[in-house]
Amino acid sequence: MKVESQTEVEKPVQVEKPVTVHEQHLASPQQGKPARRWWIAVLAFVIVVAVVISGILPRIHARAALDKETAEMAIPTVSVIRPKLGAPAQEVVLPANVQAYIDSPIYARTNGYLKRWYTDIGARVKAGQLIAEIETPEVDQQLRQSRADLATAEANLNLSQITATRYADLLKTDSVSKQDTDNAAGDLAAKQATVQSGQANVRRLEELQAFEKIYAPFDGVITARNTDIGALINSGSSGGARTELFHVAQPDKLRVYVSVPQVYSQAAKPGLTADLVLSEFPGRVFPGTLVRTAQAIDQSTRTLLVEIRVDNPTGTLLSGAYAEVHLKLPSATSAFILPVNALLFRSEGLRVATITDGQHAELKPITLGHDFGSEVEVVAGLTGNESVIVNPPDSLVSGEEVRIAKSAASGDSQ
């Protein structure tokens, strides 16, 4: 019993022979199918991911590029300029009326008929020169009558004086009463007053008779003759309409009257130079000087009337002509010049767009002065150091990011 158990115990263990893969596959073909399916699934997933990535990534990159390009295009590209400093003296062109330094109508001072005239239009006359004669038969007759009345009054005065002297001598001997003497003295005084009245009437008629001759009041040119020989002359003393016989003007010096707008009234001072330009003299300038102002604004036109004196010794300029006056007015404040396409018209007022830090816009309110057409004068709101945007977008607001065009930036830096 013991021997058999030992034999059983000591029985050698048999070692199994290793099985190859091929043998294992042949032995169990069902065991390799799950592994192969797993690898196929992984491979398919990788292929799907690759396809998805290859299709989505370009779109993502394209969208990112589009967003970037859209963001860049949303930033407006602008051109900028520097405000030009205005001239210290600005020139204002205003319409004007040219008038002779002295211009006077000549009327008759007595009634009658024109006997003759000696000068016609365009004739130059001297002061005191006889230019016409009037025939006044009524005045002549009245003068003769008044002289006869004066002679009668003088004769009565002479008789009254003799009577008064005689009564005064008789009163000393009590030959006449005091009353008679006083009556004689009173009659003498009345006769003296009558003589004085007659003398005044004679002088008045003599002066009227002297008005028969019409003389030039000053050196000048006859610009109008409104009468002829035999024409009835009415002096207007009887209430009728007066007739202007001649018109005389002195063209050696001219008065040019200009209505200056109120905005320039403080700069229009006596002593300023002014140039006259007339269409009939192209290219010629006639210098003048502002001599006086009205010192008051016309309420109907809101303008200041000023007078400019122009020397015209040769008579080249004609009185009554229309001219343009170029007034050189000094600027009280620093003004800048901007093109009109730099302005923004907003509901809150006029604005210009400027660049603050090189990439952001700022809208500034401004005050305009003179309008030159393609350019305007800015009298307030700018310092001169700003970069002003030309043709700004209508939707531009303060703080909006902008991009300065390279050409504008290089030109501005220069």
Secondary structure, 3 states (H helix, E strand, C coil): CHHHHHHHHCCCCCCCCCCCHHHHHHHCHHHHHHHHHHHHHHHHHHHHHHHHHHHHHHHHHHHHHHHHHHHHHHCCEEEEECCEECCCEEEEEEEEEEEEEEEEEEECCCCEEEEEECCCCCCEECCCCEEEEEECHHHHHHHHHHHHHHHHHHHHHHHHHHHHHHHHHHHHCCCCCHHHHHHHHHHHHHHHHHHHHHHHHHHHHHHHHHCCEEECCCCEEEEEECCCCCCEECCCCCCCCCCEEEEEEEEEEEEEEEEEEHHHCCCCCCCCEEEEECCCCCCCCEEEEEEEEEEEEECCCCEEEEEEEEECCCCCCCCCCEEEEEEEEECCCCCEEEEHHHEEEECCEEEEEEECCCCEEEEEECEEEEECCCEEEEEECCCCCCEEEECCCCCCCCCCECEECHHHHHHHHC
